[in-house]
């Protein structure tokens, strides 16, 4: 048995020296808070579906969200306050590791802050900074029961105020209901999307009647109706009844309101990846410690070959999730109006990484079986909720559909960009809130994807997948979707899944190179990616609308990883070393 390789988050040993001292202290304090609570208390409270009061009190006491979620310009005299995508990613992973409610409370606070920090409303920004400092949480009031998150449809109406209201500084009265709004039970600032009703003075441009404004859940005109799920996180439905809206409450109007909604999703829902990673890691610890110490039919459970195969695959998929997500942070932090590559990598963190998290937990559940249903395990909670990540926060088909917009330029039309290194520097990510217009995804260009694969071509599995990727480029040039197939979402989603694997693999290799990841781990990761590519090729082969050239391509694109029993045994030894490496304080 070897020493644990340290590639997974471990609360016992976590000490990220690459962060500054205030960041390390707060991350460590967060870990210590949960470990001090203990597993029994966390799972009991999760089963009771009660609001995580003690965690929110901890956030207030330590000024956790105030420090991590306040841009430096509004941080006052506290030099630790900034919006830093790298440390936010780290915090999100830790919160996911201990439970969805904690991750979700931060997640929807980020979403609620998005339209505020993007706005030109200084009063609202100063209020948000003060509220964060006071320990408040935020909410994002976009979705509605009838329309979902469709930004073109809303029944939240702002009606011009009468003269008496206007004399008191009230410009509008808001009426309408929002649905599926996290933190809507307590948020001091809810960024609400709506539209102006009759009588409002509007411009002539399309979309001029839309707006984002701020509401306070504590006001009497704000009716909290219900928590629409039976969970510890509070996913509210609320109604506004003649809610008074002042000039200082208006964040965005017209097309800027659309941009604020979409750009907020870019900032906030990126964190889905790190939440899924944290859940996968904790599940992995519980599963390997249980299975490797269990005797069944006279044998250790992990002596069975299929069990080892599941564990090695789960471990490789977690590593891939982490490598891709960490590298995505670099692209997001380095983004500008001239470099918008993050617009591709962002939906991949929401779709691909979250689907991988679900797959990891399913692999582990197939091993530990009934243990995964026991109430005093973290695994039960994660197995029950991991499917929410790819489904509830922007479904997979929406994100894969978005990915398709970037496919032609990514695969066939590269551009030159300066090299992007690892972005762990303690700086404020100002571009997060200055992303500009949301149009033009199809015009975004990318650096050539091929060199990342060529630098790892010494590894058989990387070389095999690189061959599959080059064949996909040929597919787009010679047998790509025709006009009718481009209207067939079922067909296009499979094409999008194939393309996603290439971008996923590129960033994994870039991060592997930056971190010096060993060849065994890289080869095992691409063992899974080759098989996934081949699976989607088979799916494409069976599509009723696939043409003969497309079917011929699909047959030719199917490949198998290179068998290497010695490498597999080395990877299994690494996995087995995680037995007992971390167990949560009971």
C-alpha positions as CSV (number, residue, x, y, z in Angstrom):
1,X,0.0,0.0,0.0
2,X,1.3,3.5,-0.9
3,X,0.9,6.8,0.8
4,X,-2.2,8.8,-0.1
5,X,-1.3,11.0,-3.2
6,X,-3.0,14.1,-1.8
7,X,-5.0,14.9,-5.0
8,X,-8.4,14.9,-3.3
9,X,-9.5,17.5,-0.7
10,X,-8.8,16.2,2.8
11,X,-10.0,18.3,5.8
12,X,-7.3,16.7,7.9
13,X,-4.4,17.9,5.7
14,X,-5.8,20.9,3.8
15,X,-3.4,23.8,3.9
16,X,-3.5,25.8,0.6
17,X,-0.2,27.7,0.8
18,X,-1.0,29.4,-2.5
19,X,-3.7,31.6,-0.9
20,X,-3.0,34.5,1.4
21,X,-3.3,34.2,5.1
22,X,-6.8,35.7,5.6
23,X,-8.1,33.3,2.9
24,X,-6.4,30.3,4.5
25,X,-7.7,31.2,7.9
26,X,-11.3,31.5,6.7
27,X,-11.2,28.2,4.7
28,X,-9.7,26.5,7.7
29,X,-12.3,28.0,10.0
30,X,-15.0,26.8,7.7
31,X,-13.7,23.2,7.8
32,X,-13.3,23.4,11.6
33,X,-16.9,24.6,11.9
34,X,-18.3,21.6,10.2
35,X,-15.9,19.1,11.9
36,X,-17.0,20.6,15.2
37,X,-20.6,20.0,14.3
38,X,-19.9,16.4,13.6
39,X,-21.4,14.0,11.1
40,X,-24.3,12.9,13.3
41,X,-25.5,16.5,13.8
42,X,-25.1,17.4,10.1
43,X,-27.1,14.4,8.8
44,X,-29.8,14.8,11.5
45,X,-30.3,18.4,10.6
46,X,-30.3,17.6,6.9
47,X,-33.0,14.9,7.5
48,X,-35.0,17.4,9.5
49,X,-35.0,19.8,6.6
50,X,-34.5,22.8,8.9
51,X,-32.8,26.1,7.8
52,X,-29.0,25.9,8.6
53,X,-29.1,28.6,11.2
54,X,-25.8,27.7,12.9
55,X,-24.0,27.9,9.5
56,X,-25.5,31.2,8.7
57,X,-24.5,32.5,12.2
58,X,-21.0,31.2,11.5
59,X,-21.0,33.1,8.1
60,X,-22.0,36.3,10.0
61,X,-19.5,35.8,12.8
62,X,-16.6,35.2,10.6
63,X,-17.7,37.6,7.9
64,X,-17.2,34.7,5.4
65,X,-19.4,35.9,2.6
66,X,-18.5,39.5,3.3
67,X,-14.8,38.7,2.7
68,X,-15.2,36.4,-0.3
69,X,-18.1,38.0,-2.1
70,X,-17.5,41.8,-1.8
71,X,-15.5,43.3,-4.6
72,X,-12.4,45.2,-3.4
73,X,-13.9,48.6,-4.4
74,X,-16.7,48.1,-1.8
75,X,-14.6,46.4,0.8
76,X,-13.8,49.5,2.8
77,X,-10.5,49.3,4.7
78,X,-10.4,45.5,4.7
79,X,-7.7,44.4,2.3
80,X,-8.9,40.8,2.4
81,X,-12.2,41.6,0.7
82,X,-12.3,40.9,-3.0
83,X,-14.1,38.8,-5.6
84,X,-11.5,36.1,-6.3
85,X,-12.7,33.2,-8.5
86,X,-10.0,30.9,-7.3
87,X,-10.7,31.1,-3.6
88,X,-14.5,31.2,-4.3
89,X,-14.0,27.9,-6.1
90,X,-12.1,26.4,-3.2
91,X,-14.8,27.5,-0.7
92,X,-17.6,26.1,-2.9
93,X,-15.8,22.7,-2.9
94,X,-15.6,22.7,0.9
95,X,-19.2,23.6,1.3
96,X,-20.3,20.9,-1.2
97,X,-18.1,18.4,0.7
98,X,-20.2,18.9,3.9
99,X,-23.7,19.3,2.4
100,X,-25.8,20.9,-0.3
101,X,-27.6,23.3,2.0
102,X,-24.4,25.1,2.8
103,X,-23.2,25.2,-0.8
104,X,-26.6,26.4,-1.9
105,X,-26.8,29.2,0.6
106,X,-23.6,30.6,-0.8
107,X,-24.5,29.8,-4.4
108,X,-27.8,31.8,-4.4
109,X,-26.1,34.6,-2.5
110,X,-23.6,34.8,-5.4
111,X,-26.5,34.8,-7.9
112,X,-28.4,37.5,-5.9
113,X,-25.3,39.7,-5.9
114,X,-24.6,39.3,-9.6
115,X,-27.1,42.0,-10.9
116,X,-26.1,44.3,-8.0
117,X,-22.4,44.3,-8.6
118,X,-23.0,44.6,-12.4
119,X,-25.2,47.7,-11.9
120,X,-24.3,51.4,-11.9
121,X,-26.4,51.8,-8.8
122,X,-24.0,52.9,-6.1
123,X,-26.5,53.0,-3.3
124,X,-27.5,49.4,-4.0
125,X,-23.8,48.4,-4.0
126,X,-23.1,50.1,-0.8
127,X,-26.2,48.6,0.8
128,X,-25.1,45.1,-0.4
129,X,-21.6,45.6,1.1
130,X,-23.1,46.7,4.4
131,X,-25.6,43.8,4.4
132,X,-22.8,41.2,3.7
133,X,-20.8,42.7,6.5
134,X,-23.8,42.3,8.8
135,X,-24.0,38.6,7.8
136,X,-27.0,38.8,5.5
137,X,-27.6,36.4,2.6
138,X,-29.0,37.3,-0.9
139,X,-31.4,35.8,-3.4
140,X,-31.9,35.8,-7.2
141,X,-35.5,36.3,-8.2
142,X,-35.6,35.3,-11.8
143,X,-37.6,32.0,-12.1
144,X,-41.4,31.8,-12.2
145,X,-43.6,28.8,-12.0
146,X,-45.2,29.3,-15.4
147,X,-42.1,30.4,-17.3
148,X,-39.1,28.9,-15.5
149,X,-36.0,31.0,-16.1
150,X,-37.2,32.2,-19.5
151,X,-36.0,35.9,-19.4
152,X,-38.4,36.8,-22.2
153,X,-41.4,35.9,-20.1
154,X,-42.3,37.4,-16.7
155,X,-45.5,38.2,-14.8
156,X,-43.7,40.4,-12.3
157,X,-45.1,43.8,-13.2
158,X,-43.8,47.3,-12.1
159,X,-46.6,49.9,-12.3
160,X,-45.9,53.6,-12.1
161,X,-46.6,55.0,-8.6
162,X,-49.3,57.5,-8.0
163,X,-48.5,61.1,-7.0
164,X,-48.7,60.4,-3.3
165,X,-46.2,57.6,-3.6
166,X,-43.9,59.7,-5.8
167,X,-43.9,62.4,-3.2
168,X,-42.4,59.8,-0.8
169,X,-39.7,58.7,-3.3
170,X,-41.6,55.6,-4.6
171,X,-41.3,55.3,-8.4
172,X,-43.2,52.0,-9.0
173,X,-45.3,49.3,-7.3
174,X,-44.3,45.7,-8.0
175,X,-46.8,42.9,-8.2
176,X,-46.1,39.2,-9.1
177,X,-44.9,35.9,-7.9
178,X,-41.5,34.2,-8.1
179,X,-40.8,30.5,-7.8
180,X,-37.7,28.4,-7.0
181,X,-35.9,31.2,-5.4
182,X,-33.1,30.1,-3.0
183,X,-32.7,32.0,0.3
184,X,-36.0,33.8,-0.4
185,X,-37.0,33.2,3.2
186,X,-34.4,35.5,4.7
187,X,-32.6,37.4,2.0
188,X,-32.1,41.1,2.8
189,X,-31.6,41.8,-1.0
190,X,-33.5,39.8,-3.6
191,X,-32.5,40.8,-7.2
192,X,-35.9,40.5,-8.9
193,X,-36.4,40.4,-12.7
194,X,-39.6,42.0,-14.0
195,X,-41.1,44.3,-16.6
196,X,-42.7,47.7,-16.6
197,X,-46.5,47.9,-17.0
198,X,-48.7,50.4,-18.7
199,X,-47.9,54.0,-18.2
200,X,-44.1,53.6,-17.8
201,X,-41.9,55.8,-19.9
202,X,-39.8,53.4,-22.0
203,X,-37.4,53.6,-24.9
204,X,-38.2,52.2,-28.3
205,X,-35.6,49.4,-28.4
206,X,-36.5,45.8,-28.1
207,X,-36.6,44.6,-24.5
208,X,-36.9,48.2,-23.2
209,X,-39.7,47.2,-20.8
210,X,-37.6,44.8,-18.6
211,X,-35.9,45.6,-15.3
212,X,-34.0,44.2,-12.4
213,X,-34.8,45.7,-9.0
214,X,-34.0,44.9,-5.4
215,X,-36.6,43.7,-2.9
216,X,-36.2,42.9,0.8
217,X,-37.8,39.7,2.2
218,X,-38.4,41.4,5.5
219,X,-40.8,44.1,4.2
220,X,-44.6,43.5,4.8
221,X,-45.3,43.8,1.0
222,X,-43.1,40.6,0.5
223,X,-45.1,37.5,1.2
224,X,-43.1,34.3,1.7
225,X,-45.5,31.6,0.5
226,X,-43.6,28.3,0.9
227,X,-40.5,26.2,0.5
228,X,-41.2,24.3,-2.7
229,X,-38.9,21.4,-1.7
230,X,-38.6,19.3,1.4
231,X,-35.0,19.9,2.1
232,X,-32.7,21.8,4.4
233,X,-32.1,24.4,1.7
234,X,-34.9,26.9,1.3
235,X,-36.2,27.1,-2.3
236,X,-38.9,29.6,-1.9
237,X,-41.9,30.9,-3.7
238,X,-42.8,34.4,-2.8
239,X,-45.2,37.2,-3.9
240,X,-44.8,40.9,-4.0
241,X,-48.0,42.9,-3.2
242,X,-47.8,46.5,-4.2
243,X,-44.1,46.4,-3.3
244,X,-42.6,49.9,-3.2
245,X,-39.7,50.3,-5.7
246,X,-37.6,53.5,-5.4
247,X,-34.9,54.8,-7.8
248,X,-32.3,53.4,-5.5
249,X,-33.8,49.9,-5.9
250,X,-33.6,49.8,-9.7
251,X,-30.5,47.9,-10.8
252,X,-31.0,47.5,-14.6
253,X,-33.5,48.4,-17.2
254,X,-34.0,47.4,-20.9
255,X,-31.5,45.2,-22.6
256,X,-29.1,45.6,-19.7
257,X,-31.5,43.6,-17.6
258,X,-31.2,40.7,-20.0
259,X,-27.4,41.0,-19.9
260,X,-27.4,41.1,-16.1
261,X,-29.4,37.9,-16.0
262,X,-27.2,35.9,-18.4
263,X,-23.9,37.3,-17.0
264,X,-25.0,36.5,-13.5
265,X,-25.5,32.9,-14.5
266,X,-21.9,32.9,-15.9
267,X,-20.6,34.1,-12.5
268,X,-22.8,32.1,-10.2
269,X,-23.7,28.8,-11.7
270,X,-20.0,28.1,-12.5
271,X,-19.9,27.0,-8.9
272,X,-22.0,23.9,-9.7
273,X,-18.8,22.2,-10.6
274,X,-17.0,22.7,-7.3
275,X,-20.1,21.7,-5.3
276,X,-20.3,18.4,-7.3
277,X,-16.6,17.8,-6.7
278,X,-16.9,18.2,-3.0
279,X,-19.8,15.8,-2.8
280,X,-18.0,13.3,-4.9
281,X,-14.9,13.5,-2.8
282,X,-16.7,12.9,0.5
283,X,-18.6,10.0,-1.0
284,X,-15.4,8.5,-2.2
285,X,-13.9,8.6,1.3
286,X,-16.9,6.9,2.8
287,X,-17.1,4.3,0.1
288,X,-13.5,3.2,0.1
289,X,-13.2,3.1,3.9
290,X,-16.4,1.0,4.1
291,X,-15.7,-1.4,1.2
292,X,-12.0,-2.0,1.9
293,X,-12.7,-3.0,5.5
294,X,-15.7,-5.2,4.7
295,X,-15.5,-9.0,4.4
296,X,-18.0,-10.7,2.2
297,X,-18.1,-14.4,1.3
298,X,-14.7,-14.8,3.0
299,X,-13.1,-12.1,0.9
300,X,-12.4,-8.4,1.3
301,X,-15.0,-6.6,-0.9
302,X,-12.2,-4.8,-2.7
303,X,-10.6,-8.1,-3.7
304,X,-13.4,-8.4,-6.4
305,X,-12.2,-7.2,-9.7
306,X,-15.4,-5.3,-10.6
307,X,-15.2,-3.4,-7.3
308,X,-11.7,-2.3,-8.0
309,X,-12.7,-1.3,-11.5
310,X,-15.5,0.9,-10.1
311,X,-13.2,2.6,-7.6
312,X,-10.4,3.3,-10.1
313,X,-12.9,4.7,-12.6
314,X,-14.6,6.8,-9.9
315,X,-11.2,8.2,-8.8
316,X,-10.1,9.0,-12.3
317,X,-13.4,10.8,-13.0
318,X,-13.0,12.9,-9.8
319,X,-9.5,13.8,-10.9
320,X,-10.7,14.9,-14.3
321,X,-13.5,17.0,-12.7
322,X,-11.0,18.8,-10.5
323,X,-8.4,19.3,-13.3
324,X,-10.9,20.7,-15.7
325,X,-12.6,23.0,-13.2
326,X,-9.4,24.4,-11.8
327,X,-8.2,25.2,-15.3
328,X,-11.6,26.8,-16.1
329,X,-11.0,29.2,-13.3
330,X,-7.8,30.4,-15.0
331,X,-9.7,31.2,-18.1
332,X,-12.5,33.0,-16.3
333,X,-10.1,35.1,-14.2
334,X,-8.1,36.0,-17.3
335,X,-11.2,36.8,-19.4
336,X,-11.7,40.2,-21.2
337,X,-13.9,41.5,-23.9
338,X,-11.1,40.3,-26.3
339,X,-10.9,36.8,-24.7
340,X,-14.3,35.3,-24.0
341,X,-13.3,31.6,-24.1
342,X,-14.8,31.2,-20.7
343,X,-18.2,31.3,-22.4
344,X,-17.5,27.8,-23.6
345,X,-15.8,26.4,-20.5
346,X,-18.4,27.8,-18.2
347,X,-21.4,25.7,-19.5
348,X,-19.1,22.7,-19.5
349,X,-18.6,23.1,-15.7
350,X,-22.3,23.2,-15.3
351,X,-23.1,20.2,-17.6
352,X,-20.1,17.9,-18.0
353,X,-18.6,18.2,-14.5
354,X,-22.0,17.9,-12.8
355,X,-22.9,14.8,-14.9
356,X,-19.6,13.3,-13.9
357,X,-20.3,13.9,-10.3
358,X,-23.6,11.9,-10.6
359,X,-21.7,9.2,-12.5
360,X,-19.0,9.0,-9.8
361,X,-21.6,8.5,-7.0
362,X,-23.5,5.9,-9.0
363,X,-20.2,3.9,-9.5
364,X,-19.6,4.1,-5.8
365,X,-23.2,3.2,-4.9
366,X,-22.9,0.1,-7.0
367,X,-20.1,-1.0,-4.7
368,X,-21.4,-0.1,-1.3
369,X,-25.1,-0.9,-2.1
370,X,-27.3,-0.9,1.0
371,X,-24.7,1.1,3.0
372,X,-25.5,4.1,0.7
373,X,-29.1,4.3,2.2
374,X,-28.1,4.3,5.8
375,X,-29.3,7.5,7.4
376,X,-26.1,8.3,9.4
377,X,-23.9,8.5,6.3
378,X,-23.1,11.5,4.2
379,X,-23.3,9.2,1.2
380,X,-27.1,8.9,1.5
381,X,-27.6,12.6,1.3
382,X,-25.2,13.0,-1.6
383,X,-26.7,10.1,-3.5
384,X,-30.2,11.6,-3.1
385,X,-29.2,15.1,-4.2
386,X,-26.3,14.9,-6.7
387,X,-28.8,14.6,-9.6
388,X,-29.9,18.2,-8.8
389,X,-26.7,19.7,-10.0
390,X,-27.0,18.9,-13.7
391,X,-30.8,19.2,-13.7
392,X,-32.0,22.1,-11.6
393,X,-29.5,24.8,-12.2
394,X,-29.7,25.0,-16.0
395,X,-30.4,21.6,-17.4
396,X,-27.9,19.6,-19.3
397,X,-29.6,20.1,-22.7
398,X,-29.6,23.9,-22.2
399,X,-25.9,23.9,-21.5
400,X,-24.9,21.4,-24.2
401,X,-27.1,23.4,-26.6
402,X,-25.1,26.5,-25.7
403,X,-21.8,24.6,-26.1
404,X,-22.7,23.9,-29.7
405,X,-22.5,27.6,-30.6
406,X,-18.8,27.5,-30.1
407,X,-18.1,24.2,-31.8
408,X,-17.2,25.4,-35.4
409,X,-14.7,28.0,-34.3
410,X,-13.2,25.8,-31.6
411,X,-12.6,22.8,-33.8
412,X,-11.8,24.5,-37.2
413,X,-10.9,28.1,-36.8
414,X,-8.2,28.7,-34.2
415,X,-6.8,32.1,-33.2
416,X,-3.7,33.3,-31.4
417,X,-3.9,34.1,-27.7
418,X,-1.3,34.9,-25.1
419,X,-0.5,31.9,-22.8
420,X,-2.7,31.7,-19.7
421,X,-0.9,30.5,-16.6
422,X,-2.3,29.3,-13.2
423,X,-4.4,32.1,-11.7
424,X,-4.1,31.9,-7.9
425,X,-3.1,35.5,-7.4
426,X,-4.9,37.5,-4.7
427,X,-6.6,40.0,-7.1
428,X,-10.1,41.3,-7.6
429,X,-11.8,39.7,-10.6
430,X,-13.4,42.9,-11.9
431,X,-14.3,41.5,-15.3
432,X,-16.9,39.2,-13.6
433,X,-19.1,42.3,-13.3
434,X,-18.1,43.9,-16.6
435,X,-18.8,41.1,-19.1
436,X,-20.6,43.4,-21.5
437,X,-23.0,42.2,-24.2
438,X,-24.2,38.6,-24.3
439,X,-24.5,38.3,-28.0
440,X,-21.9,36.9,-30.4
441,X,-21.1,33.5,-28.9
442,X,-20.6,32.1,-32.4
443,X,-17.9,34.6,-33.1
444,X,-15.8,33.7,-30.1
445,X,-12.5,32.1,-31.1
446,X,-10.1,29.7,-29.3
447,X,-6.5,28.8,-29.4
448,X,-5.6,25.7,-31.3
449,X,-6.8,22.7,-29.2
450,X,-4.4,20.2,-30.8
451,X,-1.0,21.1,-29.1
452,X,-2.3,20.1,-25.6
453,X,-2.9,16.6,-26.9
454,X,0.3,16.5,-28.9
455,X,2.4,17.3,-25.8
456,X,0.9,14.1,-24.1
457,X,1.0,11.9,-27.2
458,X,3.6,9.7,-25.4
459,X,0.6,8.3,-23.4
460,X,-1.3,5.7,-25.5
461,X,-4.7,6.6,-24.2
462,X,-4.2,10.3,-24.9
463,X,-2.9,9.5,-28.4
464,X,-6.0,7.3,-29.0
465,X,-8.4,10.0,-27.9
466,X,-6.5,12.6,-30.0
467,X,-7.2,10.3,-33.0
468,X,-10.9,10.3,-32.1
469,X,-10.9,14.1,-31.8
470,X,-9.2,14.6,-35.2
471,X,-11.8,12.3,-36.7
472,X,-14.5,14.5,-35.2
473,X,-13.0,17.5,-36.9
474,X,-13.2,15.6,-40.2
475,X,-16.8,14.7,-39.4
476,X,-17.7,18.4,-39.1
477,X,-16.1,19.2,-42.5
478,X,-17.4,16.2,-44.4
479,X,-20.5,14.8,-42.7
480,X,-21.7,17.5,-40.3
481,X,-25.3,18.1,-39.4
482,X,-27.4,19.2,-42.4
483,X,-30.1,21.9,-42.3
484,X,-32.8,19.5,-41.0
485,X,-30.5,17.9,-38.4
486,X,-29.7,21.3,-37.1
487,X,-33.3,21.6,-36.1
488,X,-33.2,18.1,-34.4
489,X,-32.1,18.8,-30.8
490,X,-31.9,15.0,-30.1
491,X,-29.3,14.6,-32.8
492,X,-27.4,17.8,-31.9
493,X,-27.2,17.0,-28.2
494,X,-25.2,13.8,-29.1
495,X,-22.9,15.9,-31.3
496,X,-22.6,18.4,-28.5
497,X,-21.6,15.7,-26.0
498,X,-18.9,14.4,-28.4
499,X,-17.6,17.9,-28.8
500,X,-17.7,18.6,-25.1
501,X,-15.3,15.7,-24.5
502,X,-12.6,17.3,-26.7
503,X,-12.8,20.7,-24.8
504,X,-12.9,18.8,-21.5
505,X,-9.8,16.8,-22.4
506,X,-7.9,19.8,-23.6
507,X,-8.2,21.6,-20.2
508,X,-7.5,18.5,-18.3
509,X,-4.2,18.1,-20.1
510,X,-3.4,21.8,-19.7
511,X,-3.9,21.5,-15.9
512,X,-2.1,18.1,-15.8
513,X,0.9,19.8,-17.3
514,X,0.7,22.8,-15.0
515,X,0.5,20.6,-11.9
516,X,2.9,17.9,-13.0
517,X,0.3,15.1,-12.8
518,X,1.9,11.7,-13.4
519,X,1.3,9.7,-16.6
520,X,-0.5,6.9,-14.8
521,X,-3.3,9.3,-13.7
522,X,-3.5,11.0,-17.1
523,X,-3.7,7.6,-18.8
524,X,-6.5,6.4,-16.5
525,X,-8.5,9.6,-17.0
526,X,-8.3,9.2,-20.8
527,X,-9.3,5.5,-20.4
528,X,-12.7,6.9,-19.3
529,X,-12.8,9.6,-21.9
530,X,-12.2,7.2,-24.8
531,X,-15.0,5.0,-23.7
532,X,-17.3,7.9,-23.3
533,X,-16.5,9.2,-26.8
534,X,-17.1,5.7,-28.2
535,X,-20.4,5.5,-26.3
536,X,-21.6,8.7,-27.9
537,X,-20.5,7.6,-31.3
538,X,-22.6,4.5,-30.9
539,X,-25.5,6.7,-29.9
540,X,-25.0,8.8,-33.0
541,X,-24.9,5.6,-35.1
542,X,-28.3,4.7,-33.8
543,X,-30.0,8.0,-34.5
544,X,-32.9,7.6,-36.9
545,X,-31.9,10.7,-38.8
546,X,-28.2,9.9,-39.1
547,X,-27.0,9.7,-42.8
548,X,-25.0,6.9,-44.2
549,X,-21.7,9.0,-44.1
550,X,-22.5,9.9,-40.5
551,X,-23.0,6.2,-39.6
552,X,-19.8,5.3,-41.4
553,X,-18.0,8.0,-39.4
554,X,-19.5,6.8,-36.1
555,X,-18.3,3.2,-36.7
556,X,-14.8,4.3,-37.5
557,X,-14.7,6.7,-34.5
558,X,-15.3,3.9,-31.9
559,X,-12.0,3.0,-30.1
560,X,-10.8,1.2,-27.0
561,X,-8.3,2.3,-24.4
562,X,-5.0,0.5,-24.2
563,X,-5.1,-2.3,-21.6
564,X,-2.3,-1.9,-19.0
565,X,-2.8,-4.2,-16.0
566,X,0.4,-2.9,-14.3
567,X,-0.9,0.7,-14.5
568,X,-4.3,-0.4,-13.2
569,X,-2.7,-2.1,-10.2
570,X,-0.7,1.0,-9.4
571,X,-3.8,3.1,-9.6
572,X,-5.7,0.7,-7.4
573,X,-2.9,0.9,-4.8
574,X,-3.4,4.7,-4.8
575,X,-7.1,4.4,-4.4
576,X,-6.8,1.8,-1.6
577,X,-4.5,4.1,0.3
578,X,-7.5,6.4,0.8
579,X,-9.0,3.8,3.2
580,X,-9.2,5.7,6.5
581,X,-7.4,8.7,5.1
582,X,-10.4,10.8,6.2
583,X,-13.4,10.0,8.3
584,X,-15.6,12.8,9.5
585,X,-15.8,13.5,13.2
586,X,-18.8,11.6,14.3
